[in-house]
Amino acid sequence: MYYPQQSPSITHKLASHHDHSAWTRATTGAAGNHSHGILVPGQQQVGVGGPPLQSTGYQLYTNGALQQHHPGHHPMSHNPMHHHQNSLSHYPSPPNGHAQQQHQQPHLMAQGSPAGQIISPHWQQQLLKCDMIRQSRSPHHRARASAMASRTVPKSAIPITNPNSKITITSPKPEAANGRPKTFEDLSTTAASTSSEPANKSPGTPTHPSSTTAPIAEFQRPTATKPPENTWGSLDMGGVNIKNLPASSGLFSFTFLINLYLNHNALTAVPAEISKLRHLELLDLSGNALATLPPELGLLVQLKELYLFDNHLSTLPPELGCLHQLQTLGIEGNPMDSNLKAIIQKDGTSALVCYLRDNALNTPPPPQRQWKNLLSAAEREALTADPNAETFSILSFNILCERYATEKLYGYTPNWALAWAYRRNNITKEVLAHDTDVVCLQEVDIAQYEDYFVKTLGEHGYSGVYWPKSRAKMIQDEETRRAVDGCATFYKTSKFQLVEKQLVEFSSVAMQRTDFKKTDDMFNRVLGKDHIAVVSLLEEIHTGTRFIVANAHIHWDPAFSDVKLVQSALLVDEVEKAANNFAKYPPRPPASATSGSNNDPDAKPERPPPHYSDGTKIPVIICGDYNSVPSSGLYEYMSTGHLAPNHGDFLGHTYGKYTSEGLKHRLNLKSAYSTPGAGGGLNGDNHITNFTPGFKGEIDYMWFSAGNLGVNSVLEQLDQRYLDKCVGFPNAHFPSDHVALACEFRVKPPRDSTKSA
């Protein structure tokens, strides 16, 4: 039985025992048109919404007993604040709630206990919802109740008009909730965040500089995974004696489902394929014969209501600890382990979820990532045989700084795996495992850079360049200042020497542009962001080859795609200036005869250092976290060298020459992972650099100047079988919500490289 979007399910939160029946739906009188079409197999189309079916022949089950529904007696009209003696921890719950249970008067003290045990508000709500579910045993109970309710909503055939203003007064449309229209389910639930914002407006207080992390659904990110478009989002298969759900069932292709009711059937197992329904917010498996649950249920991280009442469950899979948005985990009526039941009785669902999360068994680690060779055998052999071949490797990694790694943002991650002491060890292992010549890190705070990374990476032959974000200069309190994050670039001192380092403060650079001075959008949108980039001018010690490595962290909010474009364009402009100036530096002098290099008669003569006629001849790497997908205007600009001035990502804002002439650069940049075989870019096979429950995709890049650099190999993508079992990062094996990128490049000698100064 199908009906659209939200169903008349149990309300998600009952504030007190004075609340009305869970079937009561908020309406707006004649104007409250919440009716939608409902498709009932074998029947004609009717509507949904409102109180349950009221008919002399409507059979209801109350606490396992069949009752006849008489006119004037609402099935939920009895006092909802009763509880069952077998619901207390010192009374065993029946394995399947078919036994007749007795109603008691509302009170807070449990009868039958010598100590007069107090029932917590959490358990009161558990019992109340359990009783509601037990009264939904009849076939397609929710759908029938909704259909009946929709018939009772009066509709005005004549529009009401104001004769003075001549404006037609129509019923107000339900406000949007988290990016979708409110339904009667939303209207009947009192939520803390009732106000809605348009999709192109950022929330008042950003929680984390990532365009993908939205663990509590505070703000619907445009890049977040959304349910497929469909006219209905709920499916009621309750009370129809289903005995088996085969793994091949077409049910699991309904990935758009929000609510799924499989209650009061005869199921003994739920297949793992239920994890395909990633958008489920309510799942009712009550009143079956389930003795175990598939661990794959833990992948349904959008779940807010999971009803398991009246089954044969004695324990729960630890994977349910990933359900960080779960508001109700219904376990009453199961022979549940006393420890698990005591937690939920005392502190509620969230406490049990946290317990399962933090005490979950460690999942097997993924296979070690290997380097993926992008050269043919002949090309690799020729490169190895060339005595003048020059290669270098670089790694880029947003490490997720300590103050952003909170339980609020990453509620699916065990607390011990979020702890900085644990994560920094995994970060160090990741960095050192690939032994690259250059390491670019983002979200490194001042304290960790000075107290940990300088020392730890220094012990492995690295020297560093670092700047925090601009706001660090304005913070007086030292402890607060040291918590500001920034970008750090490390290089092996055995291979490179640092010629010059530059800080690019995007807001400061924008202020210096004459064509930006009279642009209101620059003041209102760009100057309020304190993002930076660190540019390092390096020289290879043995060959004199020069490199420019830019390490950037671009603004996170998808509502500011124009700011992302401006910051990227400013960065490329500054890199071009640095390259042109670097090209003017005189070549380093040849090695001194006293250095010992010429004392060996068999030593090969040192080739002269290259000469660069202009900045485009110098190899350039621009890497970091760009918070933009391959289909974005930012990617188009970086990879093609130009962007139309009226591109949609500018959002109609004005930024001097950028929006009058368009964006242009001459660096011939390409994404390393867009190289054929690497798997990234527009034509990539789902290359992942960021993984959270709301997003899985590519937003980190390593741009290289294709005119003088080639890609030899890249660090391969993550194992797909491992990803299929994860809800997101960070976790026990991955210390950040981002994934490290690493590439090996070869230098293409410039045409005039044989010329000396």
N, C-alpha and C positions, 0 to 999 in steps of 0.2 A: 504494500500500500504506500503510495508515494504522496508527499505533499511538500510544498516549496519551502526552501531555506530553513528557518528556525521552526522547531516544533513546539507544541504546548507541553514541554517536558517539565520536570520538577524545577522550581525556581532555584537558582544557583545559590541564593543566600537568603535565609530566613532570619531577620534581625531579632525577633523575639517570639514568644509564644502567642502574642496578640496578632501575629501576621495572619492574613487571610489564607484561604486554601491556595495550595500551589497551582490550582487550575484557574484561579482568577486572573483575568487578563485586563490590563489597563486599556481603556477605550476613551475616545473623545466624543462620545455620543454619536449623533448622526454624522459628524464629520470624521469619526475614527474609522476610516476605511482600511482595515488591516486584512481584509479577506484576500485569499489567494486561491488559485485553482488547486484541487486535490484529485489525484488520479487513483481510483480504487479499482483493482482488478475485477472485471466482470460487472462494474457498475458505471453509472454516468458520472460526469465530473461535477463535483460539489466544491465547497469552500472549506477554509480552516480558520481556527481562532476561537477563543471563548471557553466557557465552562464545559464540563463533560456532559455526555448525553443524558438527558432526563426523559426517561420513558418507563411506563409501567412494566415493560418486559425487559428492561435493561438489567442484566445480571452483574452483580459485583461480588468480588471476593474481599472480605475483610479479615485480615490475619489468618488467612487460610480457610475461612468458612464461607460458604456460598450464601449470599443474602439476596433477597428480592428488593429491587429499588422501587419504592412507592412514590407516587407524586407528592411533592412538598417536602420530601426528605432528601437533602443533598448528601451524596456519599461522604463528603468531607465535613458535614455539619457537626459531627461530634467534636468534643474538645480535643484539639491536636496534641496537647501536652501530656498525654499518657505515656507510659513506658512499660516495657515487658520485664517481668522478673527474670526471664532467661536472658535478658540483655546485659545483666550485670556480670562483672568479672568472676564473681563467686557462684554464678549459675551458668551451666553450659548452655550454649545456643544450639538449637536443633540444626542438623546438617542441611536440611531443606525445610523451609518454613511452611510445612503443611499441617503442623499440629495446631489445634485451636489454642489461641493465646487470649489471656484475659486482659481487659482494660482496667486501668487504675485511675484514681483521681490525680490531677496534676499536683505534683509536689517535687521538692528537690532532694528529699531523703529517700534512699532506696529501702523498701520494706524487705524484711526477711534477712537482713544482715545484722549481726549483733552490734556492729559498730555504727550502723545507720549510714552507710556509705553515701557520699554526696555525688550526684551525677553532674559532670561538667557540662557547660553549654555546648561544647563540641559533641559530646555524646548524645545530648538531647536532640540536636539537629540530625545526628546519625539515625536515631530511632524514629524521628519524625519522617525523614525521607524514606526510611525502610518501610514504614507503614504505608506511605503513599505508593511506593512501588508494589507492595503486596496487593493493593487495590487495583492494580492495572493488569490483572491476569487475563482478562477476556481478550479475545483475538483483536488485534489492531486497536487496542484501547486508546492510545494517544491520537491516532489519526481520526477515529470515530468521534472522540471528544472535540477535536479541532473542527471537524466538519460540522458537527451539530452547533458548535458555538458560532461559526460563521453565519449560520442561517438566522441567528438571533440579532445580528447587527443591522439596525435599520439604516436605510439609505434614502437620502433626500433626492427626489427626482427633479426638484426645482431649485436652481441655485439661488442662494440668498444674496441679494445685492444691496448696496448702500446707495440710496437715491441721491444723496448729496455729492458723493465722490464719484459715483458711477463706476465704482471698482467692484468687480465680482469677488465676493468673499468665499474662498474655498477652504477646505480643511487643511490645516498645516501638515506638511509632510513630516514623517518621522525624521529626526535628526540623524546624521551619520554617526556611526559608532565604529571607530577604528577603520575608517575607510570604506565601510559598506553601510547601506541603509539599515536603520533600526527596524527590527521586527517586533511582534508582540512579545517575543522572548526577552529582547533587550528592554522593552518598555516596562515589563513587569519586574525587572530586577533592579534594585537600587545599587548603583555602582559609584565608586569614588570619583571616577573620571567620567562625568556626564557630558562635558562640553566637547565639541568636535572642532577640528581644524581642517581646512582644506588640504588636499594632498600636497600642494606646493608650498606649504607653510611649515616651517620647522617648529618643534615644540619650544615652549618658553625657556626651559632649562635643559640644554643638551646633557645627556648622561654619559656619553662616551664618543670619542672621535672616530667612529666607524659607521659607515653607511649601511651596515648589515645587522648590527646587534640590536635586537629588540626582544629581550627575553620575557618581559611581562606584557608585551603587546601595548606598550605605552604610546607608540606612534607607528602607524603603518608605513613602513619604508617602501618607496617605489621599487626598490630592488628586491624586496622580500618576496618569498614564494607565496602566491595567492592561489586559492582554489580555482579550478577551471570553471569557466562560465557555464551556468546551468540554471534552469528555471525552478528547480527544487533542490533542496539540500538536506532533507531528512527522509529516512526510510524506516517504517515501522513494520517489523516482522515478528512482533511479540505475540505470544499465546497461540501459536498455530502448530505446535507439536513438531517443530523441526528437530530431527534427530542427528543430522550430520551436515556439516559445512565442508564440502570438498575443497581442496586447495585450488582446484581449477574453476571454482564458482565464479560466475560473472559478477557477483557482488563486489569482488575485490578490484574490479575495473572502475567502480564508481568512486573515483578519487576526489570528486567534488563534494562528497558527503560531509556534512557538519554534525549531524545527529544520526545515530544508528541504534535501533531498539531490537534486541534479540532476546528479550526477557521472556521467562515462563515458557520455555520450550523444553526439549529433552536432550540438549547438547551435552556431550561428555568431553568434548575437546574443541578448542578453537585453533584453527590453523595459523601458522606463522605468517601467512600471506595477508593477515589483517593489518600488518605494518604498512601495507601499500596505501591505506586510507589515512594519509598523513595530516589531513585537515580536520579530522574528527575532533569535536569539542565535547561531545557527550556520547558515551557508550554504555549501554545497559545490557549486562549479561546475567541479571538476577534470575533466580528461580529455575536454574538449570541443574545439571548433575556434574558440574566441573570439579575435578579433584586437583587439577593443575592448570596453570596459565602459561602461555608461551612467553618467553622472555622478550620476544619482539614487540610486545605491548609497550615496552619502554621506549620505543621509537615514536610513539604517538604523542609527541611533546606538546601538541596543541590542546590535549585533553584538559578539561576543567572539571568534568563529572565522569566518574567511573564507578558504576554500580555493580557490585558483585554479591548482593544480598542473596541469602538462601541458596548456597551451593555446598560443596563438600571440601572447601579449601581449608587446609591446615597451615599453609605458609604462602608467602608471596615471593615471586622472583625479584632479586635485588635490582634488576634492571628498571623496575618501577620507580626507583629513585631518580630517574631522569625526568619524570613528569613534574617539572618544577612549577607548572601553572595549575596543577590539580587543586581544586577547592574541596571536593568531596570524594573520598574513597570509601565506598559502602561495603563493609565487611560483616555486618550483623547477619546472624543466621548461618554462620559458618563455624565449624570446629577449629577456630583460628588459634594459632600458637598464643599462649597467654601473654608472652612478652610483647608481641606485636599488637595484640588487642589492648593491652594496658597503655601503650604509647598513644594510640589513637583515642582511647577513652579519656585520658588525662589531658593531652595537649592538642589533639585533633589531627587532621589529615596531613597538614604541612610538616608536623613533627615526625610522623611516620615516614613520609617521603624523604625527609632529610636523613633519618636513620638508615633507610635502605640505601640512599645515595652514598653516605659516608662510610657505610660498612659493606658496600658491595664488593664482591669478589673481583679481583683484578682480571680484566680480559686479556687474552694473549696479545702481545705486542705485534704490530704490523711488520712485514718483512722490511729489512734495511733497504733504504732507497739507494739505487745504483745510478751510476752515470750512464746516460744514454748517448751512444755515439751517433752523430749525424753525418759523418763522412763515410764515403765508400771506402772499401779496402784499399783501392789504388791511391785515393787521396790521402788516407792515413799513412800509407807506406811512403808516399812522396814527402809528406810532412816530416816523417821521422828521419828520412835520409837527407833532408836539407839542413846543412850546418848553420845556415843563417835564419832558420825558422824561429819565430818568436811567439810564444804563447803565454797567456796568463789567465788566471781564474778569479772569479768574484762571486760573493754570496750576498744576498739582500734578505733581510728578515725584520718584520715588525714583531717585536718580542712581547708586546702587551705589558706596559709598565705597571708597577705594583699597585698604584692607587686606582687604576681602572679595573683591576681584577677583583671584583666584588661579587658576593653571592647574589645581590640584586640583579646584576647584569648577566651573571653566568650561573643561574640557579641549578643547572643540570650538571655542574662540575663539582666533584667532592671537595670539601673544604681543604682537605690535606693536599689535593692536587692544585688548588688555587694559591696555596701559601707560597710566598716569594722564595723562601729557602729551597723549596722543592723545585719550583719552576726554573730558577736560575741555574740549577745544576743541569736540568734537561736542556736549557738554552745553550749552556756551555758545551755539552756533549754534541748537540746538533752542529754548532759552529766549528768545533775542532774536528769532528768526524770527517768533514769534507776538505779540510786543510787547504782552503783557498788562499790566494795571494792577497786579496782585498776582502774585507768584511764591512758591509753597510748595515747598520742597525737603526731602526726607528723606535720611538717610544722608550728611549733610555732616559731615566731621570738623572738629575745631577748627582744625587747621593750614590746611586748604583754605579754610575760611570766612575766617579772618583774613588769610591771605596771598594768596588769589586772588579769591574771590567778592566780598568787600567792595569791592575795588578795581575788578574787571572790571565788575560790575553797577553800581557807583557811577558809572562813566564813562557809563552810559546812563540816569542819572537815578533810580536805585533806592537806597533806604536799607533796612537790614536789621535784623531781630530774630532772635536766635539763642540757643539753649541746647543744650549737649551732654547726653548721658544721665547719669544720676545717678552712675555709677561714676567719672566724671571727678573728682569731689570727693575721692575716696579714693585717688587715684593720686599718688604723690610724684614719680616720675620724669617730668620735663617732656616728654620726647620721647614716652613712652608715653601720657601724658595727652592730648597734642595729636592722637593717633591715634583718640581716642574720637569716635564720630559722634553727631549729634543732628539737630534740625530747624531749618531757617532759613526765615524769611518775609521777602520783600522787597516793597516797595511804592514806587510812583512818587511822589516828593515833589512833583511838579507837580499831583497829583490828591488825595493824602491827607496828613493829618498824624496822627502817632501820639499818641493820648491816653494809652494805658496798655498795658503788656505784662505778661503773667503766665506763669509756668512751672507746668505741672501735672505733678508727679512722682507717678505712679500709686501707687507703694508708700508714699510719704509721706502722700498723701491717704487711702489705705486705713487707715493707722495712726491717723488722727485721727477715724475714724468710731467712735462709741460702740457701734454694733451689730456691729462687726467685732472688737472687742477680745477676745472669748472664742471666736473662730473659729479652730480649728486650721488649717483649709484656707487661711485668709488668710496665716498665718505660713509654711506649708509650700509654698504655690504662688504667691501673689501677691507677697509681699515679696522673693522672690529675683529678680524681674525689674526691670530699671532703665529701662523705657521711659518716654517723656515725651511731652508735647504742649506746643506754644507757642501761646498765645492772644494775639492782637493786637486792641486796641480802636482802630478807625480812624474818622476823620471826614473827609468830603469837604470840601475846602477851599472850594469855591464855593457849595455848597448847604447845608452843615452836616449832611447825612445821615450817620447813624452806621452802622458795620458792625462785626461781630465775625467775625474770621477765625481759626479754630483749625486748626493744622497738627499732625498726629499720626502716630506710627508705633507700631502695635499689635504685640504679641508674635507671633512667627512660627510656633511649633510647633503642629501640628494636634492633638497630644495634650493641649494646654492650651486647648481651646475655652472652658472655663469662665473662664480668666484673660482671654481676649480679651473675653468678655462683661463681666467686671468692669471691665476697663480702659476699655472704651467707655462703660459706664454712669457710671463716675467722671468721665470726660471731659465727658459731656453734663451731669451734675450741676454741674460747675464752670462750664461755659459758661452754663447757666441762671442761676447766681449772678452771674456777671460781667454778663450782660445786664440783670438786675434792678437791679444797682448802676449800670450805665451809663445806664439809663433815668432815674435820679434826678439825674444831672448836669444842671446848668442849661444851657439853650441858650447857644451862644456869642453874644456881643453883635453887633449889626449892624455892618456895615462903617463905619469912621470916615469922616467927611466929608473929612478930610484925606488920605485914602488915594488920592484921585484918581478914585474910582469914580463920584462924582457931578458931576465937572467936565464930563463929556460930556453935553450936553443931549439927545443921541439915545440915551443908554444906558437900557436897560430897568431899571425898578426891581427891586432884588433882593428875591426872595421871602423871607419870614421862614423861619428854619430850623425843621425839624419838631420837634414836642414828642412825647415818648414816654410814654404812661401806664404801661406796664410793659415788661418785657424781651422779651415775645413780639412786640412791635411793631418791634423792631430787626432788620434783616436779618442773618442768620447764615449763615456758610459753615463747614462742618467737613470738611476734606479730608485726604487722606494715604493711607498704605499700611496697610490693615486686615487683610491676609493671611487673608481670609475670602471665600468664594464667595457668590453671590446666594442660594443655598439654605440658608445658615447661619442660626443663631439671631441672630447679630450683625446681619446684614442685616435680618432681620425686626424686630428691636428698633428699629434706627435709622429704618427706613422707615415703621413703623406706630405707633411711640410706646409700645409695650408688648410684654412677653414673659412667658409663663407661668412661675411660680416653679419648676415641675417640668420645664422644657424639657430635652430630652436633652443639649444642649450644656453644661449645668451639670455633667454627668457625675456627678450624685449628690452633689456637694460642697455645703457650707453657707457662705453669705455673707450673714448677717444678713437685713435686709429684702429684699435682692435675691432670696433663695431662699425667703423666707416669704411675701412679698407680690407678688413679681414685679418686673420692670423697667418703669418708666414715665417718659415725658417729655412736655413740652407744646410742643416747638419745631416740630412739624409738618414734619419733615424728609423730603425726597425726594432720591433720587439724580438728579443732573443727566442722567446717561446713561440713566435709565429714562424720560425724557420721550419721548412718542410720536415716533418717527422717529429717535431718537438711537441706538438699537440695543443698549442695555445693559439690565441688570437681569434679573429672572426671565424676562421674555418677550422678551429680547433675541436678536439674531441673531449669537451668538458674539462678543460684544465682548471684545477682548483687551487687558489691561493688563499682563500678565506672560507671558513666553514663554521656556520652557526645554525641553530634550528631554523632561522628565518631566511638563510641565504647560503648558497654553495656555488662559488664561481670564482672568476678571475678579476681581481682588482689591483694586484701588485704586478709591477713590470720592471724589466731590465732592458732599457732602450740602448742601442749601440749604433755608432756611425758606420753604416754598411759600406761606405766608400773605402774605408781603410781597416775594417775589422771583419772577420768571418767567425761563425759559430762552429766550434768543433764538437762540443757535447753539452748536454744539459742534465741537471739532476732530474731523474724521472719523476713522473707523477705518483701520487699515492695509490696504494693497492686498493682497487675498487671493492674487493670482498671485505676489506677492513672498514671502508667507508660505509658500506651498506649496513654495518652493525653499530654505527655511531650516530648520535644525535647532533654532535657538534664538538668543536674545540673551544677552549682547552680541555684536556682530559689527562689521564694518567701518563700517556705517552707523548702528547703534543702540548708544549707549555704555553702556546699562544693560540688565539683564534685565527692567526695567519700561518701560512706555511712558507718555509724558507725556499727561496729561489737560488739556484747556483748554475753558473755557466763557465765553460772554458772557451776562450777566444784565441784566434790567431791574428797576428798583425800582418796586414798587407803593406809592404814597404811602399812609401810614396815614390812617385816617378823620379823625383829629383833627390832621392835619398843618398845617392853617391856623391852629391855635391857637398863640399865643405865650405864653411864660411871663409 
